[in-house]
Amino acid sequence: MRLDLLAALSGILIAIQSRANGELSHRLNNGLEAALISFGSGLIIITVIALFHPGIKVGAIKIRAAVRSGYIPRWRLSAGFLGASFVAVQTQIVPLLGVAIFSVASIAGQTAASLGVDRMGLTGGGKKAITTRRVAAALVTIVAVLISVWDRIDANNVSIFAVGFAGIAGAIVGVQRALNGQINEYSQQSFTTSFLNFTTGTLFLILLLVIGLLTHRAHLSAIPSGPWWMYTGGIIGVLYIAFASTIVQHLGVLTFTLFTVGGQLVGSLMIDILIPTQGVHVSWYLVSGIILTYLGVVVGGVGQSRFARK
């Protein structure tokens, strides 16, 4: 299969994961527990892979050496906490907004956050200038969010706040990817970075759930029997990482990102058409917002590509 098609498939997997985790949260009526099930199942899968993948142990040794030498500050190993926070928000928001609007809002958050992330040099390789083209791309994606939800904006409707949280979730992912990028520079094993993320993220979610139970702000729900696909969030996360770690080396980050975002937006639209969450509908505002979002990503990508060649 062509690598560009696999990259688009990676984006579709992200959309499917959002729908699966959202459905699990809806059935459990417990977003935090749903996030823990998703992250925990991913940890189990990556642990099994680690038993048969000696490179993961080698990567862990390299990370430990980099931390001891001071090349990686310890706080940057907290990328898994950010990933867990994203999944926790995802499980709460997707049932309210649907996959498509959540995808548009989260991509806008990622685009906006990337400006600050690159300016601070969190990805490694030095700080990057905030160009006019990249600012324009961020503004385009923000406008795309407003268009997507234009027919649903209501002063008495909490959906606008849900959109804001989806944007924050996207910004969290932007920072997480930056931290993971720097960790990968030293581990040279994407599965090692994944194992670190799933481990710290699962522990973080367990801690949050325990605190919630002790303060009576959270509860445990009986795990529903089906549908089976709502339990695929963890394995989809592992598959996405496996695809990304292989494809990026051949296509490059820019091309991979463009195809991934395209797949995510198209996939999220199809999911909301074929198997929508309750109360979610597809309008021309949403379709227009999706097209504009991809345009914003392309504008930002072209700007980044030109900047890199200077």
KEVO-112794 format. One record per residue (C-alpha): z, y, x; residue number from 1. Coordinates in pm, whole numbers, plus 32768, in hexadecimal, padded with zeros to 4 digits. Last residue first. Layout:
% residues N
{up->Z north->Y east->X num->NUM}
...
This chain:
% residues 310
{up->81B2 north->8B4F east->8646 num->310}
{up->8159 north->89F7 east->85C1 num->309}
{up->82AA north->89C2 east->8518 num->308}
{up->828A north->8B09 east->845B num->307}
{up->813D north->8A9D east->83CF num->306}
{up->81CC north->8956 east->834D num->305}
{up->82FD north->8A00 east->82B9 num->304}
{up->8224 north->8AF6 east->81FB num->303}
{up->8147 north->89E0 east->817D num->302}
{up->827B north->8925 east->8106 num->301}
{up->830E north->8A55 east->8057 num->300}
{up->81CB north->8A94 east->7F98 num->299}
{up->81AC north->8920 east->7F44 num->298}
{up->8314 north->8915 east->7EC6 num->297}
{up->82D9 north->8A48 east->7DEE num->296}
{up->819A north->89B2 east->7D5D num->295}
{up->825C north->8874 east->7D0E num->294}
{up->8359 north->8941 east->7C4D num->293}
{up->8246 north->89FF east->7B97 num->292}
{up->81AD north->88BC east->7B17 num->291}
{up->8304 north->883D east->7AA6 num->290}
{up->8352 north->8989 east->79FC num->289}
{up->820A north->897F east->793E num->288}
{up->8259 north->881E east->78C1 num->287}
{up->83B6 north->888D east->7856 num->286}
{up->8337 north->89C0 east->779F num->285}
{up->822A north->88E8 east->7701 num->284}
{up->8340 north->881F east->7663 num->283}
{up->83D9 north->86C8 east->76A1 num->282}
{up->8509 north->8672 east->75CF num->281}
{up->866D north->8609 east->7621 num->280}
{up->8766 north->85D7 east->7503 num->279}
{up->87C4 north->8476 east->756B num->278}
{up->873E north->8415 east->76C1 num->277}
{up->85CB north->83DE east->76D7 num->276}
{up->8525 north->828B east->7711 num->275}
{up->83AA north->82BF east->7708 num->274}
{up->8381 north->843A east->770F num->273}
{up->84B7 north->848E east->77DA num->272}
{up->8460 north->8374 east->78CB num->271}
{up->82FA north->83F3 east->78EC num->270}
{up->8374 north->8551 east->7944 num->269}
{up->846A north->84CA east->7A45 num->268}
{up->8359 north->83FA east->7AE8 num->267}
{up->826C north->8523 east->7AFF num->266}
{up->837C north->85FB east->7B99 num->265}
{up->83FF north->84F2 east->7C87 num->264}
{up->82A5 north->8483 east->7CF5 num->263}
{up->823B north->85E6 east->7D47 num->262}
{up->8384 north->8628 east->7DF9 num->261}
{up->834D north->84F0 east->7ECB num->260}
{up->81E2 north->8546 east->7F1C num->259}
{up->8243 north->86A1 east->7F96 num->258}
{up->8374 north->8627 east->8054 num->257}
{up->82B5 north->8515 east->8109 num->256}
{up->81A5 north->8609 east->8170 num->255}
{up->82A6 north->86FB east->8204 num->254}
{up->8386 north->85F5 east->82A8 num->253}
{up->8274 north->8545 east->8369 num->252}
{up->8180 north->8442 east->82E4 num->251}
{up->81BD north->832B east->83E0 num->250}
{up->832F north->8346 east->843B num->249}
{up->8379 north->83C8 east->82DE num->248}
{up->82FA north->8283 east->8244 num->247}
{up->83EE north->818F east->82E2 num->246}
{up->853E north->8242 east->82BC num->245}
{up->84D4 north->82C7 east->8168 num->244}
{up->847A north->8173 east->80DA num->243}
{up->85C3 north->80D4 east->814A num->242}
{up->868A north->8201 east->80D1 num->241}
{up->85E5 north->81EC east->7F7C num->240}
{up->8627 north->8077 east->7F6A num->239}
{up->879A north->80AD east->7FB2 num->238}
{up->87B6 north->81B7 east->7EA4 num->237}
{up->86F8 north->80D9 east->7DB0 num->236}
{up->87F0 north->7FC2 east->7DFA num->235}
{up->8912 north->80A2 east->7D98 num->234}
{up->8879 north->8134 east->7C5C num->233}
{up->880A north->7FE0 east->7BD3 num->232}
{up->8930 north->7FAC east->7AE7 num->231}
{up->888B north->806A east->79C7 num->230}
{up->876E north->7F70 east->79D9 num->229}
{up->883E north->7E56 east->7945 num->228}
{up->885D north->7EED east->77E9 num->227}
{up->8969 north->7E83 east->77D2 num->226}
{up->8AB4 north->7DCF east->77D9 num->225}
{up->8B93 north->7F01 east->77CF num->224}
{up->8CA8 north->7F2F east->78D4 num->223}
{up->8DEF north->7F77 east->7822 num->222}
{up->8E5C north->80DA east->7869 num->221}
{up->8F58 north->8158 east->7964 num->220}
{up->8FF5 north->82AB east->7927 num->219}
{up->8FFC north->8403 east->79BF num->218}
{up->90CF north->853C east->7997 num->217}
{up->9217 north->847A east->7978 num->216}
{up->9296 north->8512 east->7ABF num->215}
{up->92BE north->83BA east->7B5F num->214}
{up->9173 north->8341 east->7ACD num->213}
{up->90B7 north->8475 east->7B47 num->212}
{up->914E north->8457 east->7CA3 num->211}
{up->90E3 north->82EA east->7CAD num->210}
{up->8F84 north->8344 east->7C38 num->209}
{up->8F5F north->8455 east->7D3D num->208}
{up->8FD8 north->836D east->7E52 num->207}
{up->8EEA north->8259 east->7DE4 num->206}
{up->8DCE north->8356 east->7DE2 num->205}
{up->8E1F north->83C3 east->7F46 num->204}
{up->8E37 north->825B east->7FBF num->203}
{up->8CE1 north->8213 east->7F28 num->202}
{up->8C4A north->8346 east->7FCF num->201}
{up->8CE1 north->82F5 east->8124 num->200}
{up->8C54 north->8194 east->811F num->199}
{up->8B06 north->81E5 east->807B num->198}
{up->8AC1 north->82FF east->816D num->197}
{up->8B27 north->823D east->82A6 num->196}
{up->8A4D north->8117 east->823A num->195}
{up->892D north->8206 east->81FB num->194}
{up->8953 north->82A0 east->8355 num->193}
{up->894D north->8145 east->83EA num->192}
{up->881E north->80EF east->8314 num->191}
{up->8768 north->821E east->83A1 num->190}
{up->8795 north->819D east->8504 num->189}
{up->8755 north->8294 east->861E num->188}
{up->88D0 north->82C4 east->861B num->187}
{up->88C3 north->840A east->86DE num->186}
{up->87AA north->84C7 east->8634 num->185}
{up->8803 north->8413 east->84F2 num->184}
{up->894F north->84CC east->84E4 num->183}
{up->8894 north->8617 east->84F6 num->182}
{up->87AD north->85B5 east->83DA num->181}
{up->88D1 north->8531 east->8310 num->180}
{up->8975 north->8688 east->8321 num->179}
{up->8835 north->8731 east->82AB num->178}
{up->8800 north->862F east->8199 num->177}
{up->8961 north->866E east->811B num->176}
{up->892E north->87E8 east->8117 num->175}
{up->87F8 north->87C8 east->803E num->174}
{up->88A1 north->86C3 east->7F63 num->173}
{up->89BE north->87B5 east->7F1B num->172}
{up->88BE north->88C0 east->7EBF num->171}
{up->8828 north->87CD east->7DC5 num->170}
{up->897D north->8791 east->7D2A num->169}
{up->89AE north->8909 east->7D0F num->168}
{up->8865 north->8920 east->7C52 num->167}
{up->88D3 north->880A east->7B69 num->166}
{up->8A1B north->88C7 east->7B32 num->165}
{up->8956 north->89FA east->7ACB num->164}
{up->8881 north->8930 east->79DC num->163}
{up->89BF north->88A5 east->7940 num->162}
{up->8A39 north->8A09 east->7910 num->161}
{up->88F8 north->8A59 east->7856 num->160}
{up->892C north->891D east->7788 num->159}
{up->8A78 north->89A1 east->7703 num->158}
{up->89D0 north->8A25 east->75C8 num->157}
{up->8A6A north->8B46 east->7506 num->156}
{up->89A9 north->8C54 east->75BF num->155}
{up->8871 north->8B81 east->7599 num->154}
{up->8768 north->8B34 east->769A num->153}
{up->86AC north->89FD east->762C num->152}
{up->854B north->8A89 east->7608 num->151}
{up->8560 north->8B2E east->775C num->150}
{up->85E7 north->89F5 east->7808 num->149}
{up->84B4 north->89A6 east->78DC num->148}
{up->8454 north->8B15 east->78FE num->147}
{up->85A6 north->8B6C east->7995 num->146}
{up->8590 north->8A47 east->7A84 num->145}
{up->8432 north->8AAC east->7AF0 num->144}
{up->84B0 north->8C0D east->7B38 num->143}
{up->85A8 north->8B71 east->7C2D num->142}
{up->848E north->8AA4 east->7CC9 num->141}
{up->83B8 north->8BDC east->7CF9 num->140}
{up->84DC north->8C9E east->7D92 num->139}
{up->8517 north->8B8B east->7E93 num->138}
{up->83A5 north->8B82 east->7EED num->137}
{up->83A0 north->8CFD east->7F15 num->136}
{up->84C9 north->8CE8 east->8002 num->135}
{up->840B north->8BDE east->80C7 num->134}
{up->82D3 north->8CB8 east->80DE num->133}
{up->8398 north->8DEA east->814B num->132}
{up->842A north->8D27 east->826B num->131}
{up->8599 north->8CD3 east->82A2 num->130}
{up->8598 north->8C88 east->8416 num->129}
{up->8606 north->8B38 east->8498 num->128}
{up->8740 north->8AED east->8561 num->127}
{up->8740 north->89E4 east->8670 num->126}
{up->86CA north->887D east->8689 num->125}
{up->87E1 north->87F5 east->85B1 num->124}
{up->87D7 north->87D7 east->8437 num->123}
{up->88FB north->88C5 east->840D num->122}
{up->883F north->89E2 east->84B7 num->121}
{up->88F2 north->8AF6 east->83F9 num->120}
{up->87A8 north->8B90 east->8384 num->119}
{up->8721 north->8A36 east->8333 num->118}
{up->8846 north->89EA east->824E num->117}
{up->8841 north->8B44 east->81B1 num->116}
{up->86D2 north->8B2F east->8150 num->115}
{up->86ED north->89BD east->80F7 num->114}
{up->87EF north->8A14 east->7FEE num->113}
{up->86EC north->8ACB east->7F1A num->112}
{up->85F5 north->89AC east->7F29 num->111}
{up->86FF north->88A6 east->7EE4 num->110}
{up->8782 north->896A east->7DBA num->109}
{up->8623 north->898E east->7D2D num->108}
{up->85F1 north->8818 east->7D5D num->107}
{up->8735 north->87DD east->7C9C num->106}
{up->86C1 north->88B8 east->7B7B num->105}
{up->856C north->8810 east->7B5F num->104}
{up->85FF north->86B3 east->7B78 num->103}
{up->870F north->86F8 east->7A75 num->102}
{up->8606 north->8789 east->798D num->101}
{up->8536 north->864A east->79AD num->100}
{up->864F north->854A east->799F num->99}
{up->86E9 north->85B9 east->7856 num->98}
{up->87CA north->86E5 east->7825 num->97}
{up->8911 north->8663 east->7795 num->96}
{up->8903 north->84F3 east->77FC num->95}
{up->8883 north->8567 east->7954 num->94}
{up->89AF north->864E east->798C num->93}
{up->8ADF north->856B east->79B1 num->92}
{up->8A46 north->844F east->7A7B num->91}
{up->8990 north->8547 east->7B59 num->90}
{up->8ACE north->860E east->7BA0 num->89}
{up->8B7F north->84D6 east->7C21 num->88}
{up->8A42 north->846B east->7CDA num->87}
{up->8A36 north->85BC east->7D8B num->86}
{up->8BA7 north->85AF east->7DE3 num->85}
{up->8B78 north->8455 east->7E79 num->84}
{up->8A5C north->84D7 east->7F51 num->83}
{up->8B36 north->85FA east->7FC1 num->82}
{up->8C54 north->8514 east->8020 num->81}
{up->8B59 north->843B east->80DD num->80}
{up->8AF7 north->8566 east->81B2 num->79}
{up->8C5F north->8576 east->822F num->78}
{up->8BF9 north->850D east->838F num->77}
{up->8BB6 north->867C east->83CE num->76}
{up->8D2D north->86BC east->83CE num->75}
{up->8D52 north->85EF east->850B num->74}
{up->8C81 north->86E4 east->85D5 num->73}
{up->8B55 north->8632 east->8671 num->72}
{up->8B09 north->8673 east->87E1 num->71}
{up->8C7E north->8677 east->882E num->70}
{up->8C73 north->8557 east->8924 num->69}
{up->8D55 north->8484 east->8846 num->68}
{up->8C77 north->84CD east->8719 num->67}
{up->8B38 north->8473 east->87D7 num->66}
{up->8BD4 north->832F east->8855 num->65}
{up->8C3C north->82C9 east->86F5 num->64}
{up->8ADF north->8318 east->8676 num->63}
{up->8A40 north->8244 east->8788 num->62}
{up->8B28 north->811D east->873C num->61}
{up->8AD0 north->8137 east->85CA num->60}
{up->895D north->812F east->8620 num->59}
{up->898A north->7FEF east->86E8 num->58}
{up->8A45 north->7F53 east->85C3 num->57}
{up->8929 north->7FAD east->84D5 num->56}
{up->8827 north->7F24 east->85CB num->55}
{up->88B9 north->7DC8 east->85A6 num->54}
{up->8828 north->7DA8 east->8445 num->53}
{up->8890 north->7C60 east->839F num->52}
{up->89FB north->7CB0 east->834B num->51}
{up->899D north->7E1F east->831D num->50}
{up->88B7 north->7DC2 east->81FB num->49}
{up->89E0 north->7D27 east->8146 num->48}
{up->8AA5 north->7E66 east->817F num->47}
{up->897F north->7F37 east->80FE num->46}
{up->8983 north->7E6E east->7FB8 num->45}
{up->8AFD north->7E86 east->7F86 num->44}
{up->8AF7 north->7FFB east->7FD2 num->43}
{up->89E1 north->8032 east->7ED4 num->42}
{up->8AAF north->7F7C east->7DCE num->41}
{up->8BD4 north->8062 east->7E1E num->40}
{up->8B00 north->819D east->7E02 num->39}
{up->8A7E north->8142 east->7CA8 num->38}
{up->8BC9 north->80B7 east->7C2A num->37}
{up->8C83 north->81E6 east->7CB4 num->36}
{up->8B90 north->82D8 east->7C0D num->35}
{up->8BBD north->8225 east->7AC0 num->34}
{up->8D38 north->8237 east->7AE6 num->33}
{up->8D22 north->83AD east->7B1F num->32}
{up->8C35 north->83E4 east->79FB num->31}
{up->8D0F north->8333 east->78F9 num->30}
{up->8C89 north->830D east->779A num->29}
{up->8C3B north->81AC east->7811 num->28}
{up->8AF2 north->8198 east->7750 num->27}
{up->8A96 north->8301 east->77A1 num->26}
{up->8AF5 north->82E0 east->7910 num->25}
{up->8A25 north->81A4 east->792F num->24}
{up->8900 north->8253 east->7886 num->23}
{up->8917 north->8378 east->7978 num->22}
{up->8928 north->8290 east->7AA3 num->21}
{up->87EF north->81D9 east->7A31 num->20}
{up->8730 north->8318 east->79D9 num->19}
{up->8784 north->83C0 east->7B24 num->18}
{up->872A north->8282 east->7BE2 num->17}
{up->85DA north->8275 east->7B2F num->16}
{up->858E north->83DA east->7B9D num->15}
{up->85EC north->838C east->7D06 num->14}
{up->8514 north->8251 east->7CF9 num->13}
{up->83EC north->8324 east->7C84 num->12}
{up->8414 north->83F7 east->7DBD num->11}
{up->840B north->82C1 east->7E98 num->10}
{up->82D2 north->8250 east->7DDD num->9}
{up->822C north->8396 east->7E48 num->8}
{up->8280 north->833F east->7FB2 num->7}
{up->81F7 north->81DF east->7F7D num->6}
{up->80B5 north->8277 east->7EF9 num->5}
{up->809C north->8351 east->802F num->4}
{up->80DA north->821F east->8109 num->3}
{up->7FB3 north->8160 east->807A num->2}
{up->8000 north->8000 east->8000 num->1}
